[in-house]
Amino acid sequence: MKNKRIAALIAIAIFTFMTSFNLNSPLWLFVVTSLFYGVRMGLFQSPNNSVIMSSVDQQFLGIAGSVNSLARNFGMELGVSLSTIILL
């Protein structure tokens, strides 16, 4: 539970910092921030997927993996769509 909170706090800090970006922001700052976000995703996503897949019977591994990917992709697409609606 503590690791999830740390990962969430890091994500909030990164997203809050990224809200200050504009067209004049240096590219290196965007790259470094994106790198930290990618590391956070790697540290959180892999163990999370491992726990999910280990709790499923072997005959349902394909379905569990598909549902996991669907939820992740749906969340990303929903986030992009809502961001576009809010910004326009």
PDB file with one MODEL, atoms N, CA, C and O in Angstrom:
MODEL        1
ATOM      1  N   MET A   1       0.823  -1.198   0.000  1.00  0.00           N
ATOM      2  CA  MET A   1       0.000   0.000   0.000  1.00  0.00           C
ATOM      3  C   MET A   1       0.865   1.260   0.000  1.00  0.00           C
ATOM      4  O   MET A   1       0.525   2.257  -0.636  1.00  0.00           O
ATOM      5  N   LYS A   2       1.992   1.202   0.724  1.00  0.00           N
ATOM      6  CA  LYS A   2       2.869   2.361   0.807  1.00  0.00           C
ATOM      7  C   LYS A   2       3.479   2.681  -0.557  1.00  0.00           C
ATOM      8  O   LYS A   2       3.613   3.853  -0.911  1.00  0.00           O
ATOM      9  N   ASN A   3       3.855   1.645  -1.333  1.00  0.00           N
ATOM     10  CA  ASN A   3       4.441   1.872  -2.653  1.00  0.00           C
ATOM     11  C   ASN A   3       3.451   2.531  -3.598  1.00  0.00           C
ATOM     12  O   ASN A   3       3.836   3.366  -4.418  1.00  0.00           O
ATOM     13  N   LYS A   4       2.174   2.163  -3.492  1.00  0.00           N
ATOM     14  CA  LYS A   4       1.159   2.777  -4.345  1.00  0.00           C
ATOM     15  C   LYS A   4       1.015   4.258  -4.029  1.00  0.00           C
ATOM     16  O   LYS A   4       0.838   5.080  -4.929  1.00  0.00           O
ATOM     17  N   ARG A   5       1.092   4.590  -2.760  1.00  0.00           N
ATOM     18  CA  ARG A   5       0.987   6.000  -2.369  1.00  0.00           C
ATOM     19  C   ARG A   5       2.181   6.791  -2.880  1.00  0.00           C
ATOM     20  O   ARG A   5       2.036   7.915  -3.359  1.00  0.00           O
ATOM     21  N   ILE A   6       3.355   6.196  -2.774  1.00  0.00           N
ATOM     22  CA  ILE A   6       4.554   6.874  -3.264  1.00  0.00           C
ATOM     23  C   ILE A   6       4.460   7.086  -4.767  1.00  0.00           C
ATOM     24  O   ILE A   6       4.767   8.170  -5.262  1.00  0.00           O
ATOM     25  N   ALA A   7       4.037   6.055  -5.497  1.00  0.00           N
ATOM     26  CA  ALA A   7       3.894   6.171  -6.949  1.00  0.00           C
ATOM     27  C   ALA A   7       2.858   7.231  -7.310  1.00  0.00           C
ATOM     28  O   ALA A   7       3.058   8.004  -8.246  1.00  0.00           O
ATOM     29  N   ALA A   8       1.760   7.268  -6.573  1.00  0.00           N
ATOM     30  CA  ALA A   8       0.724   8.270  -6.843  1.00  0.00           C
ATOM     31  C   ALA A   8       1.232   9.676  -6.542  1.00  0.00           C
ATOM     32  O   ALA A   8       0.949  10.606  -7.298  1.00  0.00           O
ATOM     33  N   LEU A   9       1.968   9.844  -5.463  1.00  0.00           N
ATOM     34  CA  LEU A   9       2.507  11.159  -5.126  1.00  0.00           C
ATOM     35  C   LEU A   9       3.522  11.633  -6.163  1.00  0.00           C
ATOM     36  O   LEU A   9       3.559  12.814  -6.508  1.00  0.00           O
ATOM     37  N   ILE A  10       4.343  10.710  -6.658  1.00  0.00           N
ATOM     38  CA  ILE A  10       5.300  11.070  -7.707  1.00  0.00           C
ATOM     39  C   ILE A  10       4.555  11.501  -8.961  1.00  0.00           C
ATOM     40  O   ILE A  10       4.922  12.493  -9.592  1.00  0.00           O
ATOM     41  N   ALA A  11       3.509  10.761  -9.328  1.00  0.00           N
ATOM     42  CA  ALA A  11       2.727  11.120 -10.519  1.00  0.00           C
ATOM     43  C   ALA A  11       2.076  12.487 -10.353  1.00  0.00           C
ATOM     44  O   ALA A  11       2.083  13.294 -11.283  1.00  0.00           O
ATOM     45  N   ILE A  12       1.519  12.752  -9.189  1.00  0.00           N
ATOM     46  CA  ILE A  12       0.889  14.052  -8.941  1.00  0.00           C
ATOM     47  C   ILE A  12       1.922  15.170  -9.036  1.00  0.00           C
ATOM     48  O   ILE A  12       1.658  16.221  -9.621  1.00  0.00           O
ATOM     49  N   ALA A  13       3.096  14.939  -8.461  1.00  0.00           N
ATOM     50  CA  ALA A  13       4.150  15.955  -8.524  1.00  0.00           C
ATOM     51  C   ALA A  13       4.585  16.205  -9.963  1.00  0.00           C
ATOM     52  O   ALA A  13       4.767  17.355 -10.365  1.00  0.00           O
ATOM     53  N   ILE A  14       4.751  15.143 -10.736  1.00  0.00           N
ATOM     54  CA  ILE A  14       5.173  15.299 -12.132  1.00  0.00           C
ATOM     55  C   ILE A  14       4.101  16.015 -12.937  1.00  0.00           C
ATOM     56  O   ILE A  14       4.405  16.937 -13.693  1.00  0.00           O
ATOM     57  N   PHE A  15       2.845  15.598 -12.781  1.00  0.00           N
ATOM     58  CA  PHE A  15       1.764  16.240 -13.533  1.00  0.00           C
ATOM     59  C   PHE A  15       1.610  17.707 -13.142  1.00  0.00           C
ATOM     60  O   PHE A  15       1.368  18.557 -13.999  1.00  0.00           O
ATOM     61  N   THR A  16       1.749  18.002 -11.861  1.00  0.00           N
ATOM     62  CA  THR A  16       1.659  19.387 -11.410  1.00  0.00           C
ATOM     63  C   THR A  16       2.783  20.219 -12.022  1.00  0.00           C
ATOM     64  O   THR A  16       2.564  21.348 -12.460  1.00  0.00           O
ATOM     65  N   PHE A  17       3.975  19.656 -12.046  1.00  0.00           N
ATOM     66  CA  PHE A  17       5.108  20.353 -12.646  1.00  0.00           C
ATOM     67  C   PHE A  17       4.900  20.545 -14.143  1.00  0.00           C
ATOM     68  O   PHE A  17       5.247  21.593 -14.689  1.00  0.00           O
ATOM     69  N   MET A  18       4.336  19.540 -14.809  1.00  0.00           N
ATOM     70  CA  MET A  18       4.138  19.622 -16.259  1.00  0.00           C
ATOM     71  C   MET A  18       3.067  20.646 -16.640  1.00  0.00           C
ATOM     72  O   MET A  18       3.041  21.102 -17.783  1.00  0.00           O
ATOM     73  N   THR A  19       2.194  21.013 -15.719  1.00  0.00           N
ATOM     74  CA  THR A  19       1.179  22.023 -16.042  1.00  0.00           C
ATOM     75  C   THR A  19       1.796  23.398 -16.265  1.00  0.00           C
ATOM     76  O   THR A  19       1.165  24.275 -16.854  1.00  0.00           O
ATOM     77  N   SER A  20       3.024  23.589 -15.798  1.00  0.00           N
ATOM     78  CA  SER A  20       3.690  24.878 -16.001  1.00  0.00           C
ATOM     79  C   SER A  20       4.394  24.964 -17.354  1.00  0.00           C
ATOM     80  O   SER A  20       4.936  26.015 -17.696  1.00  0.00           O
ATOM     81  N   PHE A  21       4.394  23.890 -18.120  1.00  0.00           N
ATOM     82  CA  PHE A  21       5.048  23.915 -19.432  1.00  0.00           C
ATOM     83  C   PHE A  21       4.264  24.781 -20.406  1.00  0.00           C
ATOM     84  O   PHE A  21       3.038  24.860 -20.342  1.00  0.00           O
ATOM     85  N   ASN A  22       4.986  25.425 -21.301  1.00  0.00           N
ATOM     86  CA  ASN A  22       4.377  26.169 -22.398  1.00  0.00           C
ATOM     87  C   ASN A  22       5.273  26.015 -23.625  1.00  0.00           C
ATOM     88  O   ASN A  22       6.227  25.237 -23.601  1.00  0.00           O
ATOM     89  N   LEU A  23       4.978  26.740 -24.681  1.00  0.00           N
ATOM     90  CA  LEU A  23       5.754  26.608 -25.916  1.00  0.00           C
ATOM     91  C   LEU A  23       7.196  27.072 -25.759  1.00  0.00           C
ATOM     92  O   LEU A  23       8.061  26.680 -26.543  1.00  0.00           O
ATOM     93  N   ASN A  24       7.459  27.887 -24.776  1.00  0.00           N
ATOM     94  CA  ASN A  24       8.814  28.396 -24.563  1.00  0.00           C
ATOM     95  C   ASN A  24       9.618  27.555 -23.580  1.00  0.00           C
ATOM     96  O   ASN A  24      10.776  27.871 -23.308  1.00  0.00           O
ATOM     97  N   SER A  25       9.031  26.498 -23.047  1.00  0.00           N
ATOM     98  CA  SER A  25       9.745  25.630 -22.111  1.00  0.00           C
ATOM     99  C   SER A  25      10.850  24.884 -22.846  1.00  0.00           C
ATOM    100  O   SER A  25      10.663  24.463 -23.988  1.00  0.00           O
ATOM    101  N   PRO A  26      11.998  24.718 -22.199  1.00  0.00           N
ATOM    102  CA  PRO A  26      13.096  24.009 -22.867  1.00  0.00           C
ATOM    103  C   PRO A  26      12.765  22.534 -23.080  1.00  0.00           C
ATOM    104  O   PRO A  26      12.099  21.905 -22.257  1.00  0.00           O
ATOM    105  N   LEU A  27      13.235  22.005 -24.184  1.00  0.00           N
ATOM    106  CA  LEU A  27      12.972  20.614 -24.536  1.00  0.00           C
ATOM    107  C   LEU A  27      13.569  19.658 -23.515  1.00  0.00           C
ATOM    108  O   LEU A  27      12.955  18.641 -23.194  1.00  0.00           O
ATOM    109  N   TRP A  28      14.752  19.962 -23.001  1.00  0.00           N
ATOM    110  CA  TRP A  28      15.393  19.063 -22.053  1.00  0.00           C
ATOM    111  C   TRP A  28      14.550  18.886 -20.796  1.00  0.00           C
ATOM    112  O   TRP A  28      14.547  17.811 -20.196  1.00  0.00           O
ATOM    113  N   LEU A  29      13.835  19.936 -20.394  1.00  0.00           N
ATOM    114  CA  LEU A  29      12.986  19.842 -19.208  1.00  0.00           C
ATOM    115  C   LEU A  29      11.833  18.867 -19.442  1.00  0.00           C
ATOM    116  O   LEU A  29      11.480  18.082 -18.562  1.00  0.00           O
ATOM    117  N   PHE A  30      11.255  18.931 -20.640  1.00  0.00           N
ATOM    118  CA  PHE A  30      10.197  17.986 -20.998  1.00  0.00           C
ATOM    119  C   PHE A  30      10.736  16.560 -21.039  1.00  0.00           C
ATOM    120  O   PHE A  30      10.074  15.636 -20.567  1.00  0.00           O
ATOM    121  N   VAL A  31      11.923  16.375 -21.594  1.00  0.00           N
ATOM    122  CA  VAL A  31      12.522  15.040 -21.694  1.00  0.00           C
ATOM    123  C   VAL A  31      12.802  14.472 -20.308  1.00  0.00           C
ATOM    124  O   VAL A  31      12.498  13.309 -20.043  1.00  0.00           O
ATOM    125  N   VAL A  32      13.374  15.275 -19.429  1.00  0.00           N
ATOM    126  CA  VAL A  32      13.690  14.803 -18.074  1.00  0.00           C
ATOM    127  C   VAL A  32      12.412  14.459 -17.311  1.00  0.00           C
ATOM    128  O   VAL A  32      12.351  13.432 -16.636  1.00  0.00           O
ATOM    129  N   THR A  33      11.410  15.298 -17.413  1.00  0.00           N
ATOM    130  CA  THR A  33      10.140  15.040 -16.731  1.00  0.00           C
ATOM    131  C   THR A  33       9.480  13.779 -17.273  1.00  0.00           C
ATOM    132  O   THR A  33       8.962  12.970 -16.503  1.00  0.00           O
ATOM    133  N   SER A  34       9.497  13.609 -18.574  1.00  0.00           N
ATOM    134  CA  SER A  34       8.923  12.403 -19.180  1.00  0.00           C
ATOM    135  C   SER A  34       9.700  11.163 -18.763  1.00  0.00           C
ATOM    136  O   SER A  34       9.115  10.098 -18.567  1.00  0.00           O
ATOM    137  N   LEU A  35      11.013  11.297 -18.628  1.00  0.00           N
ATOM    138  CA  LEU A  35      11.836  10.175 -18.183  1.00  0.00           C
ATOM    139  C   LEU A  35      11.442   9.742 -16.770  1.00  0.00           C
ATOM    140  O   LEU A  35      11.290   8.551 -16.498  1.00  0.00           O
ATOM    141  N   PHE A  36      11.280  10.711 -15.879  1.00  0.00           N
ATOM    142  CA  PHE A  36      10.855  10.380 -14.515  1.00  0.00           C
ATOM    143  C   PHE A  36       9.471   9.728 -14.500  1.00  0.00           C
ATOM    144  O   PHE A  36       9.225   8.794 -13.737  1.00  0.00           O
ATOM    145  N   TYR A  37       8.583  10.223 -15.339  1.00  0.00           N
ATOM    146  CA  TYR A  37       7.249   9.622 -15.405  1.00  0.00           C
ATOM    147  C   TYR A  37       7.333   8.192 -15.931  1.00  0.00           C
ATOM    148  O   TYR A  37       6.642   7.309 -15.423  1.00  0.00           O
ATOM    149  N   GLY A  38       8.156   7.956 -16.925  1.00  0.00           N
ATOM    150  CA  GLY A  38       8.331   6.608 -17.460  1.00  0.00           C
ATOM    151  C   GLY A  38       8.908   5.650 -16.430  1.00  0.00           C
ATOM    152  O   GLY A  38       8.484   4.498 -16.343  1.00  0.00           O
ATOM    153  N   VAL A  39       9.868   6.121 -15.656  1.00  0.00           N
ATOM    154  CA  VAL A  39      10.442   5.286 -14.593  1.00  0.00           C
ATOM    155  C   VAL A  39       9.379   4.961 -13.555  1.00  0.00           C
ATOM    156  O   VAL A  39       9.293   3.826 -13.087  1.00  0.00           O
ATOM    157  N   ARG A  40       8.577   5.943 -13.197  1.00  0.00           N
ATOM    158  CA  ARG A  40       7.501   5.701 -12.234  1.00  0.00           C
ATOM    159  C   ARG A  40       6.520   4.661 -12.758  1.00  0.00           C
ATOM    160  O   ARG A  40       6.090   3.779 -12.015  1.00  0.00           O
ATOM    161  N   MET A  41       6.165   4.765 -14.035  1.00  0.00           N
ATOM    162  CA  MET A  41       5.250   3.786 -14.627  1.00  0.00           C
ATOM    163  C   MET A  41       5.869   2.396 -14.623  1.00  0.00           C
ATOM    164  O   MET A  41       5.191   1.411 -14.329  1.00  0.00           O
ATOM    165  N   GLY A  42       7.145   2.314 -14.945  1.00  0.00           N
ATOM    166  CA  GLY A  42       7.821   1.023 -14.952  1.00  0.00           C
ATOM    167  C   GLY A  42       7.896   0.392 -13.574  1.00  0.00           C
ATOM    168  O   GLY A  42       7.746  -0.822 -13.430  1.00  0.00           O
ATOM    169  N   LEU A  43       8.127   1.212 -12.567  1.00  0.00           N
ATOM    170  CA  LEU A  43       8.211   0.693 -11.205  1.00  0.00           C
ATOM    171  C   LEU A  43       6.860   0.263 -10.665  1.00  0.00           C
ATOM    172  O   LEU A  43       6.788  -0.649  -9.841  1.00  0.00           O
ATOM    173  N   PHE A  44       5.796   0.897 -11.110  1.00  0.00           N
ATOM    174  CA  PHE A  44       4.468   0.585 -10.597  1.00  0.00           C
ATOM    175  C   PHE A  44       3.742  -0.435 -11.460  1.00  0.00           C
ATOM    176  O   PHE A  44       3.143  -1.374 -10.934  1.00  0.00           O
ATOM    177  N   GLN A  45       3.786  -0.266 -12.769  1.00  0.00           N
ATOM    178  CA  GLN A  45       2.978  -1.078 -13.677  1.00  0.00           C
ATOM    179  C   GLN A  45       3.396  -2.548 -13.678  1.00  0.00           C
ATOM    180  O   GLN A  45       2.539  -3.430 -13.634  1.00  0.00           O
ATOM    181  N   SER A  46       4.681  -2.819 -13.727  1.00  0.00           N
ATOM    182  CA  SER A  46       5.144  -4.205 -13.806  1.00  0.00           C
ATOM    183  C   SER A  46       4.753  -5.036 -12.584  1.00  0.00           C
ATOM    184  O   SER A  46       4.186  -6.116 -12.750  1.00  0.00           O
ATOM    185  N   PRO A  47       5.033  -4.573 -11.364  1.00  0.00           N
ATOM    186  CA  PRO A  47       4.596  -5.362 -10.208  1.00  0.00           C
ATOM    187  C   PRO A  47       3.080  -5.487 -10.113  1.00  0.00           C
ATOM    188  O   PRO A  47       2.564  -6.521  -9.691  1.00  0.00           O
ATOM    189  N   ASN A  48       2.371  -4.437 -10.505  1.00  0.00           N
ATOM    190  CA  ASN A  48       0.915  -4.469 -10.468  1.00  0.00           C
ATOM    191  C   ASN A  48       0.381  -5.544 -11.420  1.00  0.00           C
ATOM    192  O   ASN A  48      -0.494  -6.326 -11.049  1.00  0.00           O
ATOM    193  N   ASN A  49       0.908  -5.579 -12.640  1.00  0.00           N
ATOM    194  CA  ASN A  49       0.495  -6.604 -13.599  1.00  0.00           C
ATOM    195  C   ASN A  49       0.856  -7.998 -13.117  1.00  0.00           C
ATOM    196  O   ASN A  49       0.095  -8.945 -13.316  1.00  0.00           O
ATOM    197  N   SER A  50       2.010  -8.128 -12.487  1.00  0.00           N
ATOM    198  CA  SER A  50       2.440  -9.427 -11.975  1.00  0.00           C
ATOM    199  C   SER A  50       1.486  -9.944 -10.904  1.00  0.00           C
ATOM    200  O   SER A  50       1.144 -11.126 -10.896  1.00  0.00           O
ATOM    201  N   VAL A  51       1.058  -9.072 -10.008  1.00  0.00           N
ATOM    202  CA  VAL A  51       0.110  -9.467  -8.961  1.00  0.00           C
ATOM    203  C   VAL A  51      -1.225  -9.867  -9.572  1.00  0.00           C
ATOM    204  O   VAL A  51      -1.828 -10.858  -9.161  1.00  0.00           O
ATOM    205  N   ILE A  52      -1.682  -9.103 -10.547  1.00  0.00           N
ATOM    206  CA  ILE A  52      -2.959  -9.418 -11.197  1.00  0.00           C
ATOM    207  C   ILE A  52      -2.892 -10.773 -11.880  1.00  0.00           C
ATOM    208  O   ILE A  52      -3.780 -11.606 -11.705  1.00  0.00           O
ATOM    209  N   MET A  53      -1.838 -10.995 -12.658  1.00  0.00           N
ATOM    210  CA  MET A  53      -1.740 -12.233 -13.427  1.00  0.00           C
ATOM    211  C   MET A  53      -1.500 -13.449 -12.527  1.00  0.00           C
ATOM    212  O   MET A  53      -1.932 -14.552 -12.862  1.00  0.00           O
ATOM    213  N   SER A  54      -0.825 -13.267 -11.399  1.00  0.00           N
ATOM    214  CA  SER A  54      -0.573 -14.401 -10.510  1.00  0.00           C
ATOM    215  C   SER A  54      -1.815 -14.804  -9.723  1.00  0.00           C
ATOM    216  O   SER A  54      -1.865 -15.903  -9.171  1.00  0.00           O
ATOM    217  N   SER A  55      -2.812 -13.934  -9.666  1.00  0.00           N
ATOM    218  CA  SER A  55      -4.022 -14.259  -8.915  1.00  0.00           C
ATOM    219  C   SER A  55      -5.102 -14.905  -9.784  1.00  0.00           C
ATOM    220  O   SER A  55      -6.200 -15.182  -9.302  1.00  0.00           O
ATOM    221  N   VAL A  56      -4.796 -15.147 -11.065  1.00  0.00           N
ATOM    222  CA  VAL A  56      -5.773 -15.690 -12.006  1.00  0.00           C
ATOM    223  C   VAL A  56      -5.409 -17.137 -12.325  1.00  0.00           C
ATOM    224  O   VAL A  56      -4.232 -17.477 -12.448  1.00  0.00           O
ATOM    225  N   ASP A  57      -6.430 -17.985 -12.458  1.00  0.00           N
ATOM    226  CA  ASP A  57      -6.186 -19.364 -12.874  1.00  0.00           C
ATOM    227  C   ASP A  57      -5.533 -19.384 -14.249  1.00  0.00           C
ATOM    228  O   ASP A  57      -5.747 -18.487 -15.064  1.00  0.00           O
ATOM    229  N   GLN A  58      -4.736 -20.418 -14.497  1.00  0.00           N
ATOM    230  CA  GLN A  58      -3.983 -20.495 -15.743  1.00  0.00           C
ATOM    231  C   GLN A  58      -4.886 -20.489 -16.973  1.00  0.00           C
ATOM    232  O   GLN A  58      -4.514 -19.949 -18.015  1.00  0.00           O
ATOM    233  N   GLN A  59      -6.060 -21.079 -16.858  1.00  0.00           N
ATOM    234  CA  GLN A  59      -6.954 -21.134 -18.020  1.00  0.00           C
ATOM    235  C   GLN A  59      -7.539 -19.771 -18.382  1.00  0.00           C
ATOM    236  O   GLN A  59      -8.057 -19.595 -19.485  1.00  0.00           O
ATOM    237  N   PHE A  60      -7.464 -18.805 -17.466  1.00  0.00           N
ATOM    238  CA  PHE A  60      -8.021 -17.474 -17.715  1.00  0.00           C
ATOM    239  C   PHE A  60      -6.946 -16.400 -17.897  1.00  0.00           C
ATOM    240  O   PHE A  60      -7.258 -15.210 -17.863  1.00  0.00           O
ATOM    241  N   LEU A  61      -5.689 -16.801 -18.088  1.00  0.00           N
ATOM    242  CA  LEU A  61      -4.615 -15.822 -18.217  1.00  0.00           C
ATOM    243  C   LEU A  61      -4.799 -14.917 -19.434  1.00  0.00           C
ATOM    244  O   LEU A  61      -4.544 -13.715 -19.354  1.00  0.00           O
ATOM    245  N   GLY A  62      -5.232 -15.471 -20.540  1.00  0.00           N
ATOM    246  CA  GLY A  62      -5.449 -14.669 -21.746  1.00  0.00           C
ATOM    247  C   GLY A  62      -6.520 -13.623 -21.544  1.00  0.00           C
ATOM    248  O   GLY A  62      -6.369 -12.472 -21.953  1.00  0.00           O
ATOM    249  N   ILE A  63      -7.604 -14.030 -20.910  1.00  0.00           N
ATOM    250  CA  ILE A  63      -8.705 -13.096 -20.649  1.00  0.00           C
ATOM    251  C   ILE A  63      -8.255 -12.007 -19.671  1.00  0.00           C
ATOM    252  O   ILE A  63      -8.551 -10.829 -19.867  1.00  0.00           O
ATOM    253  N   ALA A  64      -7.541 -12.408 -18.620  1.00  0.00           N
ATOM    254  CA  ALA A  64      -7.078 -11.429 -17.632  1.00  0.00           C
ATOM    255  C   ALA A  64      -6.116 -10.422 -18.262  1.00  0.00           C
ATOM    256  O   ALA A  64      -6.200  -9.225 -17.987  1.00  0.00           O
ATOM    257  N   GLY A  65      -5.213 -10.901 -19.096  1.00  0.00           N
ATOM    258  CA  GLY A  65      -4.290  -9.996 -19.776  1.00  0.00           C
ATOM    259  C   GLY A  65      -5.014  -9.045 -20.709  1.00  0.00           C
ATOM    260  O   GLY A  65      -4.671  -7.867 -20.804  1.00  0.00           O
ATOM    261  N   SER A  66      -6.026  -9.570 -21.400  1.00  0.00           N
ATOM    262  CA  SER A  66      -6.801  -8.732 -22.317  1.00  0.00           C
ATOM    263  C   SER A  66      -7.581  -7.659 -21.572  1.00  0.00           C
ATOM    264  O   SER A  66      -7.605  -6.502 -21.989  1.00  0.00           O
ATOM    265  N   VAL A  67      -8.216  -8.038 -20.477  1.00  0.00           N
ATOM    266  CA  VAL A  67      -8.981  -7.065 -19.686  1.00  0.00           C
ATOM    267  C   VAL A  67      -8.044  -6.013 -19.086  1.00  0.00           C
ATOM    268  O   VAL A  67      -8.381  -4.830 -19.033  1.00  0.00           O
ATOM    269  N   ASN A  68      -6.879  -6.447 -18.642  1.00  0.00           N
ATOM    270  CA  ASN A  68      -5.893  -5.517 -18.097  1.00  0.00           C
ATOM    271  C   ASN A  68      -5.452  -4.510 -19.163  1.00  0.00           C
ATOM    272  O   ASN A  68      -5.379  -3.311 -18.891  1.00  0.00           O
ATOM    273  N   SER A  69      -5.162  -4.985 -20.356  1.00  0.00           N
ATOM    274  CA  SER A  69      -4.769  -4.090 -21.452  1.00  0.00           C
ATOM    275  C   SER A  69      -5.916  -3.176 -21.863  1.00  0.00           C
ATOM    276  O   SER A  69      -5.709  -1.996 -22.143  1.00  0.00           O
ATOM    277  N   LEU A  70      -7.127  -3.727 -21.897  1.00  0.00           N
ATOM    278  CA  LEU A  70      -8.293  -2.920 -22.253  1.00  0.00           C
ATOM    279  C   LEU A  70      -8.485  -1.780 -21.262  1.00  0.00           C
ATOM    280  O   LEU A  70      -8.714  -0.637 -21.658  1.00  0.00           O
ATOM    281  N   ALA A  71      -8.391  -2.092 -19.973  1.00  0.00           N
ATOM    282  CA  ALA A  71      -8.574  -1.054 -18.953  1.00  0.00           C
ATOM    283  C   ALA A  71      -7.497   0.017 -19.063  1.00  0.00           C
ATOM    284  O   ALA A  71      -7.795   1.207 -18.961  1.00  0.00           O
ATOM    285  N   ARG A  72      -6.245  -0.394 -19.272  1.00  0.00           N
ATOM    286  CA  ARG A  72      -5.148   0.565 -19.396  1.00  0.00           C
ATOM    287  C   ARG A  72      -5.335   1.454 -20.629  1.00  0.00           C
ATOM    288  O   ARG A  72      -5.218   2.676 -20.541  1.00  0.00           O
ATOM    289  N   ASN A  73      -5.623   0.840 -21.769  1.00  0.00           N
ATOM    290  CA  ASN A  73      -5.789   1.614 -23.005  1.00  0.00           C
ATOM    291  C   ASN A  73      -7.031   2.502 -22.962  1.00  0.00           C
ATOM    292  O   ASN A  73      -7.005   3.633 -23.448  1.00  0.00           O
ATOM    293  N   PHE A  74      -8.112   1.992 -22.385  1.00  0.00           N
ATOM    294  CA  PHE A  74      -9.328   2.796 -22.263  1.00  0.00           C
ATOM    295  C   PHE A  74      -9.071   4.017 -21.389  1.00  0.00           C
ATOM    296  O   PHE A  74      -9.519   5.119 -21.703  1.00  0.00           O
ATOM    297  N   GLY A  75      -8.350   3.815 -20.296  1.00  0.00           N
ATOM    298  CA  GLY A  75      -8.017   4.936 -19.420  1.00  0.00           C
ATOM    299  C   GLY A  75      -7.173   5.980 -20.121  1.00  0.00           C
ATOM    300  O   GLY A  75      -7.391   7.179 -19.944  1.00  0.00           O
ATOM    301  N   MET A  76      -6.202   5.533 -20.921  1.00  0.00           N
ATOM    302  CA  MET A  76      -5.371   6.484 -21.663  1.00  0.00           C
ATOM    303  C   MET A  76      -6.194   7.250 -22.690  1.00  0.00           C
ATOM    304  O   MET A  76      -6.061   8.468 -22.811  1.00  0.00           O
ATOM    305  N   GLU A  77      -7.041   6.544 -23.426  1.00  0.00           N
ATOM    306  CA  GLU A  77      -7.862   7.206 -24.441  1.00  0.00           C
ATOM    307  C   GLU A  77      -8.876   8.157 -23.812  1.00  0.00           C
ATOM    308  O   GLU A  77      -9.131   9.238 -24.342  1.00  0.00           O
ATOM    309  N   LEU A  78      -9.446   7.756 -22.696  1.00  0.00           N
ATOM    310  CA  LEU A  78     -10.389   8.628 -21.999  1.00  0.00           C
ATOM    311  C   LEU A  78      -9.687   9.890 -21.509  1.00  0.00           C
ATOM    312  O   LEU A  78     -10.235  10.988 -21.601  1.00  0.00           O
ATOM    313  N   GLY A  79      -8.481   9.727 -20.992  1.00  0.00           N
ATOM    314  CA  GLY A  79      -7.719  10.883 -20.533  1.00  0.00           C
ATOM    315  C   GLY A  79      -7.395  11.850 -21.654  1.00  0.00           C
ATOM    316  O   GLY A  79      -7.511  13.064 -21.487  1.00  0.00           O
ATOM    317  N   VAL A  80      -6.988  11.315 -22.801  1.00  0.00           N
ATOM    318  CA  VAL A  80      -6.691  12.177 -23.950  1.00  0.00           C
ATOM    319  C   VAL A  80      -7.954  12.881 -24.425  1.00  0.00           C
ATOM    320  O   VAL A  80      -7.926  14.074 -24.724  1.00  0.00           O
ATOM    321  N   SER A  81      -9.055  12.152 -24.494  1.00  0.00           N
ATOM    322  CA  SER A  81     -10.318  12.746 -24.955  1.00  0.00           C
ATOM    323  C   SER A  81     -10.795  13.847 -24.018  1.00  0.00           C
ATOM    324  O   SER A  81     -11.178  14.927 -24.469  1.00  0.00           O
ATOM    325  N   LEU A  82     -10.774  13.581 -22.725  1.00  0.00           N
ATOM    326  CA  LEU A  82     -11.215  14.594 -21.763  1.00  0.00           C
ATOM    327  C   LEU A  82     -10.290  15.806 -21.766  1.00  0.00           C
ATOM    328  O   LEU A  82     -10.750  16.942 -21.654  1.00  0.00           O
ATOM    329  N   SER A  83      -9.002  15.567 -21.891  1.00  0.00           N
ATOM    330  CA  SER A  83      -8.056  16.686 -21.957  1.00  0.00           C
ATOM    331  C   SER A  83      -8.323  17.555 -23.174  1.00  0.00           C
ATOM    332  O   SER A  83      -8.270  18.782 -23.095  1.00  0.00           O
ATOM    333  N   THR A  84      -8.609  16.916 -24.295  1.00  0.00           N
ATOM    334  CA  THR A  84      -8.900  17.665 -25.517  1.00  0.00           C
ATOM    335  C   THR A  84     -10.170  18.487 -25.359  1.00  0.00           C
ATOM    336  O   THR A  84     -10.223  19.646 -25.770  1.00  0.00           O
ATOM    337  N   ILE A  85     -11.189  17.886 -24.767  1.00  0.00           N
ATOM    338  CA  ILE A  85     -12.452  18.607 -24.556  1.00  0.00           C
ATOM    339  C   ILE A  85     -12.242  19.804 -23.637  1.00  0.00           C
ATOM    340  O   ILE A  85     -12.762  20.890 -23.894  1.00  0.00           O
ATOM    341  N   ILE A  86     -11.486  19.606 -22.575  1.00  0.00           N
ATOM    342  CA  ILE A  86     -11.256  20.688 -21.614  1.00  0.00           C
ATOM    343  C   ILE A  86     -10.430  21.809 -22.242  1.00  0.00           C
ATOM    344  O   ILE A  86     -10.713  22.987 -22.020  1.00  0.00           O
ATOM    345  N   LEU A  87      -9.418  21.451 -23.022  1.00  0.00           N
ATOM    346  CA  LEU A  87      -8.533  22.465 -23.601  1.00  0.00           C
ATOM    347  C   LEU A  87      -9.160  23.207 -24.766  1.00  0.00           C
ATOM    348  O   LEU A  87      -8.775  24.340 -25.056  1.00  0.00           O
ATOM    349  N   LEU A  88     -10.121  22.587 -25.437  1.00  0.00           N
ATOM    350  CA  LEU A  88     -10.760  23.267 -26.561  1.00  0.00           C
ATOM    351  C   LEU A  88     -11.974  23.982 -26.054  1.00  0.00           C
ATOM    352  O   LEU A  88     -12.677  24.629 -26.829  1.00  0.00           O
TER     353      LEU A  88
ENDMDL
END
